[in-house]
Amino acid sequence: MSVQRILGFVAGGVGIAGIGTGIGLGVYALSKHDDAQMLFCGATCSGGGGDMVQAQAKRLAIGSTIAFIAGGTFTAGGIVLVFTAPSEKPAASSIHVAPLISQGSTGFTFYGTF
């Protein structure tokens, strides 16, 4: 396997892991957001802690977005590397036929590459 193809598979794997991380962080951010909504009491209640949990949810959401973008970029790059790698197929086999004319005989000769 060519180095380009190997790098493509590695980049694709890193990209898929990044997308998975983005999904995980996104789900966790939504959970934190829901927790913040339950803790938030409005202007009359300062001890609920909803603002702090909401700030955590926002940081997780930003991390999720970054992971999605990086994962998508690595996945796309890996796909490009794999599909643009040089073919590893050996040279095509060929058989040739040529007339053979010599003193006292005529016929055909066959030769080829394998």
ROFI-85842 format. One record per residue: residue in three letters; x, y, z of N, C-alpha, C, CB in turn. Coordinates in Angstrom, 1 decimal, always signed. Each point is the difference from the previous one (the first is absolute). Glycine has a CB too. Example, Ala and Ser with C-alpha at 12.3 -4.5 7.8 and 13.67 -1.06 7.14 Angstrom:
<site r="ALA" n_x="+13.2" n_y="-5.7" n_z="+7.8" ca_x="-0.9" ca_y="+1.2" ca_z="+0.0" c_x="+0.9" c_y="+1.2" c_z="+0.0" cb_x="-1.9" cb_y="-1.2" cb_z="+1.2"/>
<site r="SER" n_x="+1.5" n_y="+2.3" n_z="-1.9" ca_x="+0.9" ca_y="+1.1" ca_z="+0.0" c_x="-0.8" c_y="+1.1" c_z="+0.8" cb_x="+1.2" cb_y="-0.6" cb_z="-2.2"/>
***
This chain:
<site r="MET" n_x="+0.9" n_y="-1.2" n_z="+0.0" ca_x="-0.9" ca_y="+1.2" ca_z="+0.0" c_x="+0.9" c_y="+1.2" c_z="+0.0" cb_x="-1.9" cb_y="-1.2" cb_z="+1.2"/>
<site r="SER" n_x="+1.5" n_y="+2.2" n_z="-2.0" ca_x="+0.9" ca_y="+1.2" ca_z="-0.1" c_x="-0.1" c_y="+0.9" c_z="+1.3" cb_x="-0.4" cb_y="+0.0" cb_z="-2.5"/>
<site r="VAL" n_x="+1.4" n_y="+0.8" n_z="+2.7" ca_x="+0.0" ca_y="+0.9" ca_z="+1.2" c_x="-1.2" c_y="+1.0" c_z="-0.1" cb_x="+2.5" cb_y="-0.2" cb_z="+0.2"/>
<site r="GLN" n_x="-2.8" n_y="+0.7" n_z="-1.3" ca_x="-1.1" ca_y="+0.9" ca_z="-0.2" c_x="-1.3" c_y="-0.7" c_z="+0.4" cb_x="+1.2" cb_y="+1.2" cb_z="-1.8"/>
<site r="ARG" n_x="-1.4" n_y="-2.4" n_z="+1.5" ca_x="-1.3" ca_y="-0.7" ca_z="+0.3" c_x="+0.0" c_y="-0.3" c_z="+1.5" cb_x="-0.1" cb_y="-1.0" cb_z="-2.3"/>
<site r="ILE" n_x="+1.2" n_y="+0.7" n_z="+2.9" ca_x="+0.0" ca_y="-0.2" ca_z="+1.5" c_x="-0.3" c_y="+1.3" c_z="+0.7" cb_x="+1.7" cb_y="-1.9" cb_z="-0.3"/>
<site r="LEU" n_x="-1.1" n_y="+3.0" n_z="-0.1" ca_x="-0.3" ca_y="+1.3" ca_z="+0.6" c_x="-1.4" c_y="+0.3" c_z="-0.2" cb_x="+2.3" cb_y="+0.7" cb_z="-0.4"/>
<site r="GLY" n_x="-2.9" n_y="-1.0" n_z="-0.7" ca_x="-1.4" ca_y="+0.2" ca_z="-0.2" c_x="-0.9" c_y="-0.7" c_z="+1.0" cb_x="+0.5" cb_y="+0.4" cb_z="-2.4"/>
<site r="PHE" n_x="-0.2" n_y="-1.7" n_z="+2.6" ca_x="-0.8" ca_y="-0.8" ca_z="+1.0" c_x="+0.2" c_y="+0.6" c_z="+1.4" cb_x="+0.2" cb_y="-2.0" cb_z="-1.5"/>
<site r="VAL" n_x="+1.0" n_y="+2.3" n_z="+1.8" ca_x="+0.3" ca_y="+0.6" ca_z="+1.3" c_x="-0.8" c_y="+1.3" c_z="+0.2" cb_x="+2.3" cb_y="-1.0" cb_z="+0.1"/>
<site r="ALA" n_x="-2.2" n_y="+1.9" n_z="-1.1" ca_x="-0.7" ca_y="+1.3" ca_z="+0.1" c_x="-1.5" c_y="-0.3" c_z="+0.1" cb_x="+1.8" cb_y="+1.2" cb_z="-1.3"/>
<site r="GLY" n_x="-2.3" n_y="-2.1" n_z="+0.5" ca_x="-1.5" ca_y="-0.3" ca_z="+0.1" c_x="-0.4" c_y="-0.6" c_z="+1.4" cb_x="+0.1" cb_y="-0.5" cb_z="-2.4"/>
<site r="GLY" n_x="+0.8" n_y="-0.3" n_z="+3.0" ca_x="-0.3" ca_y="-0.5" ca_z="+1.3" c_x="+0.0" c_y="+1.1" c_z="+1.1" cb_x="+1.0" cb_y="-2.2" cb_z="-0.7"/>
<site r="VAL" n_x="+0.0" n_y="+3.1" n_z="+0.5" ca_x="+0.0" ca_y="+1.1" ca_z="+1.0" c_x="-1.2" c_y="+0.9" c_z="-0.2" cb_x="+2.5" cb_y="+0.0" cb_z="+0.0"/>
<site r="GLY" n_x="-2.9" n_y="+0.2" n_z="-1.3" ca_x="-1.2" ca_y="+0.8" ca_z="-0.3" c_x="-1.3" c_y="-0.6" c_z="+0.6" cb_x="+1.1" cb_y="+0.8" cb_z="-2.0"/>
<site r="ILE" n_x="-1.2" n_y="-2.1" n_z="+1.9" ca_x="-1.2" ca_y="-0.7" ca_z="+0.5" c_x="+0.0" c_y="+0.1" c_z="+1.5" cb_x="-0.1" cb_y="-1.6" cb_z="-1.9"/>
<site r="ALA" n_x="+1.3" n_y="+1.5" n_z="+2.6" ca_x="+0.1" ca_y="+0.1" ca_z="+1.4" c_x="-0.4" c_y="+1.5" c_z="+0.4" cb_x="+1.8" cb_y="-1.8" cb_z="+0.1"/>
<site r="GLY" n_x="-1.4" n_y="+2.8" n_z="-0.9" ca_x="-0.4" ca_y="+1.3" ca_z="+0.3" c_x="-1.5" c_y="+0.3" c_z="-0.1" cb_x="+2.3" cb_y="+0.7" cb_z="-0.8"/>
<site r="ILE" n_x="-2.9" n_y="-1.3" n_z="-0.2" ca_x="-1.4" ca_y="+0.1" ca_z="-0.1" c_x="-0.7" c_y="-0.6" c_z="+1.2" cb_x="+0.2" cb_y="+0.0" cb_z="-2.6"/>
<site r="GLY" n_x="+0.3" n_y="-1.2" n_z="+3.0" ca_x="-0.6" ca_y="-0.7" ca_z="+1.1" c_x="+0.1" c_y="+0.9" c_z="+1.3" cb_x="+0.5" cb_y="-2.2" cb_z="-1.0"/>
<site r="THR" n_x="+0.7" n_y="+2.8" n_z="+1.1" ca_x="+0.2" ca_y="+0.9" ca_z="+1.2" c_x="-0.9" c_y="+1.2" c_z="-0.1" cb_x="+2.4" cb_y="-0.7" cb_z="+0.1"/>
<site r="GLY" n_x="-2.6" n_y="+1.2" n_z="-1.3" ca_x="-1.0" ca_y="+1.1" ca_z="-0.1" c_x="-1.4" c_y="-0.4" c_z="+0.4" cb_x="+1.4" cb_y="+0.9" cb_z="-1.8"/>
<site r="ILE" n_x="-1.8" n_y="-2.1" n_z="+1.4" ca_x="-1.3" ca_y="-0.4" ca_z="+0.4" c_x="-0.1" c_y="-0.2" c_z="+1.5" cb_x="-0.2" cb_y="-1.2" cb_z="-2.2"/>
<site r="GLY" n_x="+1.2" n_y="+0.6" n_z="+2.8" ca_x="+0.0" ca_y="-0.2" ca_z="+1.5" c_x="+0.0" c_y="+1.3" c_z="+0.7" cb_x="+1.3" cb_y="-2.1" cb_z="-0.3"/>
<site r="LEU" n_x="-0.5" n_y="+3.1" n_z="-0.1" ca_x="+0.1" ca_y="+1.3" ca_z="+0.7" c_x="-1.4" c_y="+0.7" c_z="-0.2" cb_x="+2.5" cb_y="+0.1" cb_z="-0.3"/>
<site r="GLY" n_x="-3.1" n_y="-0.2" n_z="-0.9" ca_x="-1.2" ca_y="+0.6" ca_z="-0.3" c_x="-1.1" c_y="-0.5" c_z="+0.9" cb_x="+0.7" cb_y="+0.3" cb_z="-2.3"/>
<site r="VAL" n_x="-0.8" n_y="-1.6" n_z="+2.5" ca_x="-1.0" ca_y="-0.6" ca_z="+0.9" c_x="+0.2" c_y="+0.4" c_z="+1.4" cb_x="-0.2" cb_y="-2.0" cb_z="-1.5"/>
<site r="TYR" n_x="+1.5" n_y="+2.1" n_z="+1.9" ca_x="+0.3" ca_y="+0.4" ca_z="+1.4" c_x="-0.3" c_y="+1.5" c_z="+0.2" cb_x="+1.8" cb_y="-1.8" cb_z="+0.1"/>
<site r="ALA" n_x="-1.6" n_y="+2.6" n_z="-1.1" ca_x="-0.3" ca_y="+1.4" ca_z="+0.1" c_x="-1.5" c_y="+0.2" c_z="+0.1" cb_x="+2.0" cb_y="+0.6" cb_z="-1.4"/>
<site r="LEU" n_x="-2.8" n_y="-1.4" n_z="+0.6" ca_x="-1.5" ca_y="+0.1" ca_z="+0.2" c_x="-0.4" c_y="-0.4" c_z="+1.4" cb_x="-0.2" cb_y="-0.5" cb_z="-2.5"/>
<site r="SER" n_x="+0.8" n_y="-0.5" n_z="+3.0" ca_x="-0.4" ca_y="-0.4" ca_z="+1.3" c_x="+0.4" c_y="+1.1" c_z="+1.1" cb_x="+0.4" cb_y="-2.4" cb_z="-0.7"/>
<site r="LYS" n_x="+0.7" n_y="+3.0" n_z="+0.5" ca_x="+0.4" ca_y="+1.1" ca_z="+0.9" c_x="-0.9" c_y="+1.1" c_z="-0.1" cb_x="+2.4" cb_y="-0.7" cb_z="-0.1"/>
<site r="HIS" n_x="-2.8" n_y="+1.0" n_z="-1.1" ca_x="-1.0" ca_y="+1.1" ca_z="-0.3" c_x="-1.3" c_y="-0.3" c_z="+0.7" cb_x="+1.1" cb_y="+0.5" cb_z="-2.2"/>
<site r="ASP" n_x="-1.6" n_y="-1.7" n_z="+2.1" ca_x="-1.2" ca_y="-0.4" ca_z="+0.7" c_x="+0.1" c_y="+0.2" c_z="+1.5" cb_x="-0.5" cb_y="-1.6" cb_z="-1.9"/>
<site r="ASP" n_x="+1.7" n_y="+1.1" n_z="+2.4" ca_x="+0.3" ca_y="+0.2" ca_z="+1.5" c_x="-0.1" c_y="+1.5" c_z="+0.4" cb_x="+1.4" cb_y="-2.1" cb_z="-0.1"/>
<site r="ALA" n_x="-0.8" n_y="+2.9" n_z="-0.7" ca_x="+0.1" ca_y="+1.4" ca_z="+0.3" c_x="-1.4" c_y="+0.6" c_z="+0.0" cb_x="+2.2" cb_y="+0.2" cb_z="-1.1"/>
<site r="GLN" n_x="-3.1" n_y="-0.6" n_z="+0.2" ca_x="-1.4" ca_y="+0.5" ca_z="-0.1" c_x="-0.7" c_y="-0.4" c_z="+1.3" cb_x="+0.0" cb_y="-0.2" cb_z="-2.5"/>
<site r="MET" n_x="+0.3" n_y="-1.0" n_z="+3.0" ca_x="-0.7" ca_y="-0.4" ca_z="+1.2" c_x="+0.5" c_y="+0.8" c_z="+1.3" cb_x="-0.3" cb_y="-2.3" cb_z="-1.0"/>
<site r="LEU" n_x="+1.6" n_y="+2.7" n_z="+1.0" ca_x="+0.6" ca_y="+0.7" ca_z="+1.1" c_x="-0.3" c_y="+1.5" c_z="+0.0" cb_x="+1.8" cb_y="-1.8" cb_z="+0.1"/>
<site r="PHE" n_x="-2.0" n_y="+2.3" n_z="-1.3" ca_x="-0.2" ca_y="+1.4" ca_z="-0.2" c_x="-1.3" c_y="+0.5" c_z="+0.7" cb_x="+1.4" cb_y="+0.0" cb_z="-2.1"/>
<site r="CYS" n_x="-1.2" n_y="+1.0" n_z="+3.0" ca_x="-1.2" ca_y="+0.6" ca_z="+0.7" c_x="-0.4" c_y="+1.4" c_z="-0.5" cb_x="+0.6" cb_y="-1.4" cb_z="+2.0"/>
<site r="GLY" n_x="+0.2" n_y="+1.9" n_z="-2.9" ca_x="-0.3" ca_y="+1.4" ca_z="-0.4" c_x="+0.7" c_y="+1.0" c_z="+0.9" cb_x="-2.2" cb_y="-0.7" cb_z="-0.9"/>
<site r="ALA" n_x="+1.8" n_y="+2.0" n_z="+0.8" ca_x="+0.7" ca_y="+1.1" ca_z="+0.7" c_x="-0.2" c_y="-0.1" c_z="+1.5" cb_x="-0.2" cb_y="+1.4" cb_z="-2.0"/>
<site r="THR" n_x="-0.8" n_y="-2.1" n_z="+2.5" ca_x="-0.3" ca_y="+0.0" ca_z="+1.5" c_x="+0.8" c_y="-1.1" c_z="+0.7" cb_x="-2.2" cb_y="+0.9" cb_z="-0.5"/>
<site r="CYS" n_x="+2.9" n_y="-1.8" n_z="-0.2" ca_x="+0.6" ca_y="-1.1" ca_z="+0.6" c_x="+1.5" c_y="+0.0" c_z="-0.5" cb_x="-2.2" cb_y="-1.4" cb_z="+0.2"/>
<site r="SER" n_x="+3.1" n_y="+1.7" n_z="+0.7" ca_x="+1.4" ca_y="+0.1" ca_z="-0.5" c_x="+0.8" c_y="-1.3" c_z="+0.4" cb_x="-0.1" cb_y="+2.5" cb_z="+0.2"/>
<site r="GLY" n_x="-0.4" n_y="-3.4" n_z="+0.6" ca_x="+0.7" ca_y="-1.1" ca_z="+0.5" c_x="-0.2" c_y="-1.3" c_z="-0.8" cb_x="+0.0" cb_y="+1.1" cb_z="+2.2"/>
<site r="GLY" n_x="-0.8" n_y="-1.0" n_z="-3.3" ca_x="-0.3" ca_y="-1.2" ca_z="-0.7" c_x="+1.1" c_y="-0.7" c_z="-0.8" cb_x="-2.3" cb_y="+0.9" cb_z="-0.1"/>
<site r="GLY" n_x="+3.3" n_y="-0.1" n_z="-0.3" ca_x="+1.1" ca_y="-0.6" ca_z="-0.7" c_x="-0.3" c_y="-0.2" c_z="-1.5" cb_x="+0.7" cb_y="-1.0" cb_z="+2.1"/>
<site r="GLY" n_x="-1.8" n_y="+1.5" n_z="-2.6" ca_x="-0.4" ca_y="-0.3" ca_z="-1.4" c_x="+0.9" c_y="+0.7" c_z="-1.0" cb_x="-2.3" cb_y="-0.2" cb_z="+0.8"/>
<site r="ASP" n_x="+2.8" n_y="+1.4" n_z="-0.4" ca_x="+0.9" ca_y="+0.8" ca_z="-0.9" c_x="+1.3" c_y="-0.8" c_z="-0.2" cb_x="-1.0" cb_y="+2.2" cb_z="+0.8"/>
<site r="MET" n_x="+1.6" n_y="-2.8" n_z="+0.2" ca_x="+1.2" ca_y="-0.7" ca_z="-0.1" c_x="-0.1" c_y="-1.2" c_z="-0.8" cb_x="+0.7" cb_y="+0.8" cb_z="+2.2"/>
<site r="VAL" n_x="-1.8" n_y="-1.6" n_z="-2.0" ca_x="-0.3" ca_y="-1.2" ca_z="-0.8" c_x="-0.2" c_y="+0.4" c_z="-1.5" cb_x="-1.0" cb_y="-1.1" cb_z="+2.1"/>
<site r="GLN" n_x="+0.3" n_y="+2.2" n_z="-2.3" ca_x="-0.3" ca_y="+0.5" ca_z="-1.4" c_x="+1.3" c_y="+0.3" c_z="-0.7" cb_x="-2.2" cb_y="+0.9" cb_z="+0.7"/>
<site r="ALA" n_x="+3.2" n_y="-0.3" n_z="+0.1" ca_x="+1.3" ca_y="+0.4" ca_z="-0.6" c_x="+0.7" c_y="-1.3" c_z="-0.4" cb_x="+0.1" cb_y="+2.1" cb_z="+1.4"/>
<site r="GLN" n_x="-0.2" n_y="-3.2" n_z="-0.6" ca_x="+0.6" ca_y="-1.2" ca_z="-0.3" c_x="-0.6" c_y="-0.6" c_z="-1.3" cb_x="+0.5" cb_y="-0.4" cb_z="+2.5"/>
<site r="ALA" n_x="-1.8" n_y="+0.5" n_z="-2.6" ca_x="-0.7" ca_y="-0.5" ca_z="-1.2" c_x="+0.5" c_y="+0.7" c_z="-1.2" cb_x="-2.0" cb_y="-0.6" cb_z="+1.4"/>
<site r="LYS" n_x="+2.2" n_y="+1.9" n_z="-1.3" ca_x="+0.5" ca_y="+0.8" ca_z="-1.2" c_x="+1.4" c_y="-0.5" c_z="-0.4" cb_x="-1.5" cb_y="+2.0" cb_z="+0.7"/>
<site r="ARG" n_x="+2.4" n_y="-2.2" n_z="+0.3" ca_x="+1.3" ca_y="-0.4" ca_z="-0.3" c_x="+0.0" c_y="-1.4" c_z="-0.7" cb_x="+0.9" cb_y="+1.3" cb_z="+2.0"/>
<site r="LEU" n_x="-1.8" n_y="-2.2" n_z="-1.5" ca_x="-0.1" ca_y="-1.3" ca_z="-0.6" c_x="-0.5" c_y="+0.1" c_z="-1.4" cb_x="-0.4" cb_y="-1.0" cb_z="+2.3"/>
<site r="ALA" n_x="-0.6" n_y="+1.9" n_z="-2.5" ca_x="-0.5" ca_y="+0.2" ca_z="-1.4" c_x="+1.0" c_y="+0.5" c_z="-0.9" cb_x="-2.2" cb_y="+0.4" cb_z="+1.0"/>
<site r="ILE" n_x="+3.1" n_y="+0.5" n_z="-0.6" ca_x="+1.1" ca_y="+0.5" ca_z="-0.8" c_x="+1.0" c_y="-1.2" c_z="-0.3" cb_x="-0.3" cb_y="+2.3" cb_z="+1.0"/>
<site r="GLY" n_x="+0.6" n_y="-3.1" n_z="+0.0" ca_x="+0.9" ca_y="-1.1" ca_z="-0.2" c_x="-0.7" c_y="-1.0" c_z="-1.0" cb_x="+0.9" cb_y="+0.3" cb_z="+2.3"/>
<site r="SER" n_x="-2.2" n_y="-0.5" n_z="-2.2" ca_x="-0.7" ca_y="-0.9" ca_z="-0.9" c_x="+0.1" c_y="+0.5" c_z="-1.5" cb_x="-1.5" cb_y="-0.6" cb_z="+1.9"/>
<site r="THR" n_x="+1.3" n_y="+1.9" n_z="-2.1" ca_x="+0.1" ca_y="+0.6" ca_z="-1.3" c_x="+1.4" c_y="-0.2" c_z="-0.6" cb_x="-1.8" cb_y="+1.7" cb_z="+0.7"/>
<site r="ILE" n_x="+2.8" n_y="-1.4" n_z="+0.2" ca_x="+1.4" ca_y="-0.1" ca_z="-0.5" c_x="+0.3" c_y="-1.5" c_z="-0.4" cb_x="+0.7" cb_y="+2.0" cb_z="+1.5"/>
<site r="ALA" n_x="-1.1" n_y="-2.9" n_z="-0.7" ca_x="+0.2" ca_y="-1.4" ca_z="-0.2" c_x="-0.7" c_y="-0.5" c_z="-1.3" cb_x="+0.2" cb_y="-0.4" cb_z="+2.4"/>
<site r="PHE" n_x="-1.4" n_y="+0.9" n_z="-2.7" ca_x="-0.7" ca_y="-0.3" ca_z="-1.2" c_x="+0.8" c_y="+0.6" c_z="-1.2" cb_x="-2.2" cb_y="+0.0" cb_z="+1.2"/>
<site r="ILE" n_x="+2.6" n_y="+1.2" n_z="-1.1" ca_x="+0.7" ca_y="+0.6" ca_z="-1.2" c_x="+1.3" c_y="-0.7" c_z="-0.2" cb_x="-1.0" cb_y="+2.2" cb_z="+0.5"/>
<site r="ALA" n_x="+1.8" n_y="-2.5" n_z="+0.5" ca_x="+1.3" ca_y="-0.7" ca_z="-0.2" c_x="-0.3" c_y="-1.4" c_z="-0.5" cb_x="+1.0" cb_y="+1.4" cb_z="+1.9"/>
<site r="GLY" n_x="-2.0" n_y="-2.1" n_z="-1.3" ca_x="-0.3" ca_y="-1.3" ca_z="-0.4" c_x="-0.4" c_y="-0.1" c_z="-1.5" cb_x="-0.7" cb_y="-0.5" cb_z="+2.3"/>
<site r="GLY" n_x="-0.1" n_y="+1.5" n_z="-2.7" ca_x="-0.5" ca_y="+0.0" ca_z="-1.4" c_x="+1.2" c_y="+0.3" c_z="-0.9" cb_x="-2.3" cb_y="+0.7" cb_z="+0.7"/>
<site r="THR" n_x="+3.2" n_y="+0.2" n_z="-0.3" ca_x="+1.1" ca_y="+0.3" ca_z="-0.9" c_x="+0.9" c_y="-1.2" c_z="-0.1" cb_x="-0.1" cb_y="+2.4" cb_z="+0.8"/>
<site r="PHE" n_x="+0.4" n_y="-3.0" n_z="+0.3" ca_x="+0.9" ca_y="-1.2" ca_z="-0.1" c_x="-0.6" c_y="-1.1" c_z="-0.8" cb_x="+0.9" cb_y="+0.6" cb_z="+2.2"/>
<site r="THR" n_x="-2.2" n_y="-0.8" n_z="-2.0" ca_x="-0.7" ca_y="-1.1" ca_z="-0.8" c_x="+0.0" c_y="+0.3" c_z="-1.5" cb_x="-1.5" cb_y="-0.4" cb_z="+2.0"/>
<site r="ALA" n_x="+1.2" n_y="+1.7" n_z="-2.3" ca_x="+0.1" ca_y="+0.3" ca_z="-1.5" c_x="+1.4" c_y="-0.1" c_z="-0.5" cb_x="-1.9" cb_y="+1.6" cb_z="+0.4"/>
<site r="GLY" n_x="+2.9" n_y="-1.1" n_z="+0.3" ca_x="+1.4" ca_y="-0.1" ca_z="-0.4" c_x="+0.4" c_y="-1.5" c_z="-0.2" cb_x="+0.5" cb_y="+2.1" cb_z="+1.2"/>
<site r="GLY" n_x="-0.9" n_y="-2.9" n_z="-0.2" ca_x="+0.3" ca_y="-1.5" ca_z="-0.1" c_x="-0.6" c_y="-0.6" c_z="-1.3" cb_x="+0.1" cb_y="-0.1" cb_z="+2.5"/>
<site r="ILE" n_x="-1.4" n_y="+0.5" n_z="-2.8" ca_x="-0.6" ca_y="-0.6" ca_z="-1.2" c_x="+0.7" c_y="+0.5" c_z="-1.2" cb_x="-2.2" cb_y="+0.0" cb_z="+1.2"/>
<site r="VAL" n_x="+2.6" n_y="+1.2" n_z="-1.3" ca_x="+0.8" ca_y="+0.5" ca_z="-1.1" c_x="+1.3" c_y="-0.7" c_z="-0.2" cb_x="-1.1" cb_y="+2.3" cb_z="+0.3"/>
<site r="LEU" n_x="+1.8" n_y="-2.5" n_z="+0.8" ca_x="+1.3" ca_y="-0.7" ca_z="+0.0" c_x="-0.2" c_y="-1.4" c_z="-0.5" cb_x="+0.8" cb_y="+1.4" cb_z="+1.8"/>
<site r="VAL" n_x="-1.8" n_y="-2.1" n_z="-1.3" ca_x="-0.2" ca_y="-1.4" ca_z="-0.4" c_x="-0.3" c_y="-0.1" c_z="-1.5" cb_x="-0.8" cb_y="-0.6" cb_z="+2.3"/>
<site r="PHE" n_x="-0.2" n_y="+1.4" n_z="-2.8" ca_x="-0.4" ca_y="-0.1" ca_z="-1.4" c_x="+0.9" c_y="+0.6" c_z="-1.0" cb_x="-2.3" cb_y="+0.0" cb_z="+0.9"/>
<site r="THR" n_x="+3.3" n_y="+0.8" n_z="-0.4" ca_x="+1.0" ca_y="+0.6" ca_z="-1.0" c_x="+1.3" c_y="-0.7" c_z="+0.1" cb_x="-1.1" cb_y="+2.2" cb_z="+0.1"/>
<site r="ALA" n_x="+1.2" n_y="-3.2" n_z="+0.7" ca_x="+1.3" ca_y="-0.8" ca_z="+0.1" c_x="+0.2" c_y="-0.7" c_z="-1.3" cb_x="-0.3" cb_y="-0.3" cb_z="+2.5"/>
<site r="PRO" n_x="+1.6" n_y="+0.1" n_z="-2.9" ca_x="+0.2" ca_y="-0.7" ca_z="-1.2" c_x="-0.4" c_y="-1.4" c_z="+0.0" cb_x="+1.9" cb_y="+1.5" cb_z="-0.4"/>
<site r="SER" n_x="-2.3" n_y="-2.0" n_z="-0.7" ca_x="-0.5" ca_y="-1.4" ca_z="+0.0" c_x="+1.1" c_y="-1.0" c_z="+0.2" cb_x="-1.8" cb_y="+0.7" cb_z="-1.6"/>
<site r="GLU" n_x="+1.5" n_y="-1.7" n_z="+2.3" ca_x="+1.0" ca_y="-1.0" ca_z="+0.3" c_x="-0.1" c_y="-1.3" c_z="-0.9" cb_x="+0.0" cb_y="+0.8" cb_z="+2.4"/>
<site r="LYS" n_x="-0.7" n_y="-0.6" n_z="-3.4" ca_x="-0.2" ca_y="-1.1" ca_z="-1.0" c_x="+1.3" c_y="-0.2" c_z="-0.8" cb_x="-2.5" cb_y="+0.4" cb_z="-0.1"/>
<site r="PRO" n_x="+2.9" n_y="-1.6" n_z="-0.1" ca_x="+1.2" ca_y="-0.2" ca_z="-0.9" c_x="-0.3" c_y="+0.4" c_z="-1.4" cb_x="+0.8" cb_y="-1.9" cb_z="+1.5"/>
<site r="ALA" n_x="+0.2" n_y="+2.1" n_z="-2.3" ca_x="-0.2" ca_y="+0.3" ca_z="-1.4" c_x="-0.9" c_y="-1.1" c_z="-0.7" cb_x="+2.2" cb_y="+1.2" cb_z="+0.0"/>
<site r="ALA" n_x="-3.0" n_y="-0.8" n_z="-0.9" ca_x="-0.9" ca_y="-0.9" ca_z="-0.6" c_x="+0.8" c_y="-1.1" c_z="-0.8" cb_x="-1.8" cb_y="+1.8" cb_z="-0.1"/>
<site r="SER" n_x="+1.3" n_y="-3.0" n_z="+0.1" ca_x="+0.6" ca_y="-1.0" ca_z="-0.8" c_x="-0.4" c_y="+0.2" c_z="-1.4" cb_x="+0.0" cb_y="-1.6" cb_z="+1.9"/>
<site r="SER" n_x="+0.9" n_y="+1.2" n_z="-2.8" ca_x="-0.4" ca_y="+0.1" ca_z="-1.4" c_x="+0.6" c_y="-1.2" c_z="-0.8" cb_x="-0.1" cb_y="+2.5" cb_z="+0.2"/>
<site r="ILE" n_x="-0.6" n_y="-2.8" n_z="-1.2" ca_x="+0.4" ca_y="-1.1" ca_z="-1.0" c_x="+0.0" c_y="+0.6" c_z="-1.3" cb_x="-0.9" cb_y="-1.9" cb_z="+1.4"/>
<site r="HIS" n_x="+2.0" n_y="+1.7" n_z="-2.2" ca_x="+0.1" ca_y="+0.5" ca_z="-1.3" c_x="+0.2" c_y="-1.2" c_z="-1.0" cb_x="+1.0" cb_y="+2.2" cb_z="+0.9"/>
<site r="VAL" n_x="-1.5" n_y="-2.0" n_z="-2.1" ca_x="+0.1" ca_y="-1.0" ca_z="-1.1" c_x="+0.7" c_y="+0.7" c_z="-1.1" cb_x="-2.1" cb_y="-1.2" cb_z="+0.7"/>
<site r="ALA" n_x="+3.1" n_y="+0.6" n_z="-1.3" ca_x="+0.8" ca_y="+0.5" ca_z="-1.1" c_x="+0.2" c_y="-1.1" c_z="-1.0" cb_x="+1.1" cb_y="+1.7" cb_z="+1.5"/>
<site r="PRO" n_x="-1.1" n_y="-1.3" n_z="-2.8" ca_x="+0.3" ca_y="-1.0" ca_z="-1.0" c_x="+1.4" c_y="-0.4" c_z="+0.1" cb_x="-1.8" cb_y="+1.0" cb_z="-1.5"/>
<site r="LEU" n_x="+2.0" n_y="-2.3" n_z="+1.1" ca_x="+1.4" ca_y="-0.5" ca_z="+0.0" c_x="+0.3" c_y="-0.6" c_z="-1.4" cb_x="-0.1" cb_y="-0.5" cb_z="+2.5"/>
<site r="ILE" n_x="+1.0" n_y="+1.1" n_z="-3.1" ca_x="+0.4" ca_y="-0.5" ca_z="-1.3" c_x="+1.5" c_y="-0.2" c_z="+0.0" cb_x="-1.9" cb_y="+1.3" cb_z="-1.2"/>
<site r="SER" n_x="+2.2" n_y="-2.6" n_z="+0.9" ca_x="+1.4" ca_y="-0.4" ca_z="-0.1" c_x="+0.2" c_y="-0.9" c_z="-1.1" cb_x="+0.3" cb_y="+0.3" cb_z="+2.5"/>
<site r="GLN" n_x="+0.9" n_y="-0.6" n_z="-2.8" ca_x="+0.3" ca_y="-0.9" ca_z="-1.2" c_x="-0.6" c_y="-1.3" c_z="+0.2" cb_x="+2.1" cb_y="+1.2" cb_z="-0.4"/>
<site r="GLY" n_x="-3.0" n_y="-1.6" n_z="-0.4" ca_x="-0.7" ca_y="-1.3" ca_z="+0.1" c_x="-1.2" c_y="+0.0" c_z="+0.9" cb_x="+2.2" cb_y="-1.0" cb_z="-0.5"/>
<site r="SER" n_x="-2.6" n_y="+2.0" n_z="+1.2" ca_x="-1.2" ca_y="-0.1" ca_z="+0.9" c_x="-0.6" c_y="+1.4" c_z="+0.1" cb_x="+1.0" cb_y="-2.0" cb_z="+1.2"/>
<site r="THR" n_x="-2.3" n_y="+1.9" n_z="-0.9" ca_x="-0.7" ca_y="+1.3" ca_z="+0.3" c_x="-1.0" c_y="-0.4" c_z="+1.1" cb_x="+0.2" cb_y="+0.9" cb_z="-2.4"/>
<site r="GLY" n_x="-0.6" n_y="+0.1" n_z="+3.1" ca_x="-0.9" ca_y="-0.2" ca_z="+1.2" c_x="-0.1" c_y="+1.2" c_z="+0.8" cb_x="+0.7" cb_y="-2.4" cb_z="+0.0"/>
<site r="PHE" n_x="-1.0" n_y="+2.2" n_z="+1.2" ca_x="-0.2" ca_y="+1.1" ca_z="+1.0" c_x="+0.8" c_y="-0.2" c_z="+1.2" cb_x="-2.3" cb_y="+0.4" cb_z="-0.8"/>
<site r="THR" n_x="+2.7" n_y="+0.6" n_z="+1.5" ca_x="+0.7" ca_y="-0.1" ca_z="+1.2" c_x="-0.8" c_y="+0.8" c_z="+1.1" cb_x="+2.3" cb_y="-0.3" cb_z="-1.2"/>
<site r="PHE" n_x="-2.3" n_y="-0.2" n_z="+2.4" ca_x="-0.7" ca_y="+0.6" ca_z="+1.1" c_x="+1.0" c_y="+0.5" c_z="+1.0" cb_x="-2.1" cb_y="-1.4" cb_z="-0.4"/>
<site r="TYR" n_x="+2.0" n_y="+2.6" n_z="+0.9" ca_x="+0.8" ca_y="+0.4" ca_z="+1.1" c_x="-0.8" c_y="+0.9" c_z="+0.9" cb_x="+2.1" cb_y="-0.2" cb_z="-1.4"/>
<site r="GLY" n_x="-1.7" n_y="+0.4" n_z="+2.6" ca_x="-0.8" ca_y="+0.8" ca_z="+0.9" c_x="+0.7" c_y="+0.4" c_z="+1.3" cb_x="-2.0" cb_y="-1.0" cb_z="-1.0"/>
<site r="THR" n_x="+1.4" n_y="+1.7" n_z="+1.9" ca_x="+0.5" ca_y="+0.4" ca_z="+1.3" c_x="-1.1" c_y="-0.4" c_z="+1.0" cb_x="+1.3" cb_y="+1.9" cb_z="-0.9"/>
<site r="PHE" n_x="-0.8" n_y="-2.4" n_z="+2.0" ca_x="-0.9" ca_y="-0.5" ca_z="+1.1" c_x="+0.4" c_y="+0.6" c_z="+1.3" cb_x="-0.4" cb_y="-2.1" cb_z="-1.3"/>
***
